[in-house]
Amino acid sequence: MFMLVPQARASDFVKITNWLAEDKTLLRSAALNLFKRKTDISLPAALPNAVTCKNCQTEIPIMGEVSHLPEAFSVPCPLCGARKMFERSEVHVAKPT
């Protein structure tokens, strides 16, 4: 890293040592700040999807991504038990409860 020559004074060595110590402190604090920033960033929670039952207007949660659904699908209503056909275009973001 640094090569000290015989003509170097002790004060030069102290200056270099202090500079390295400050540099390590700065690097350490920068790394900690970077780590804090990464952990402070929270990804938005995935919004649940749902369809509305055609009989009782209850929201039926849909698991998985909408893009993976077929164009037409059926799901049973957990409240009234009716199983109706839905289109992918009928899927919406579930209302918060």
N, C-alpha and C positions, 0 to 999 in steps of 0.2 A: 504494500500500500504506500507508505511513506518510507523513504530511506533517509535515515539521519546520518549526516556526514560528521566527521570528527570536529569540524569547526562550528557546528551548531551549538548554540548556547542553551542552557537549561530553560531559560525563559521562552525560547522558541518552542521547545518541546512542550512546555506548559500551555502555550497558546494553541498549539496543534491539538493537544489532548482536550482542552476546553472546547475548541471548535468541533471536534469529533463528538464530544459529549452533547453539545447543543444540537448538532445535526441529528444524532440518534434520538434526542428528545423530540425534535420537530418531526422526524419520521414516525416515531411511535405515536405522537398525538395525531398526526395526519392519518395514520392507519386506523387509530381508534375512532376518529371522526368519520372515516369512510365506512367502518363497520357499523357505527351507530346509524348512519344514513341508510345503509342497506337494511338494517333491521327495523328502522322506523317506517320504512315504506311498506304499507300494507296493500295488498292487492284487493280490489273490490270483490266482495263476495259474489259468487255466481247467483244471478237472479233466477229464482225458480219459475218455471213455465207452467202454464195451466190452460185448461179449456173450461168453458162454462157448460154445465149440464143443461140439456134442452128441456128437461122435465121440471127440475126444482131450482135451477139457477145457482147451484152450488159450484164452486170452483174445484175442479179435479186436477190435482198436481200431475205433471208430466215429468217423469224422470229422464234424464239424458238430454242431449242436444237436439234442437229442433231440426237441424240439418240431417240428422240420422234417421228421422221419422220418415215413413213412406208418405206418399201424397195423401192417402186416405187411411185412417186407422180407427180402431174402436177401443174405448176404455170404459170400465164399469164405474158408475157413480157410487162413491162410498156411502152416500146418504140414502138415496132411493133405490139403488141397485140396478137401475136401468143401464143397458149397454147401448150406446148410440154411436153412429159413425161420425167422425170429425175429419175435416181437411186440415192440412198443415197450415193453411192461411188463418185458421180459427184459433191457433195457439197464441196466447198473449202472456205478458208478464203478470205473475200472480200478484194480487193486491196484498199489501202487508196486513197481517192479522193483529 
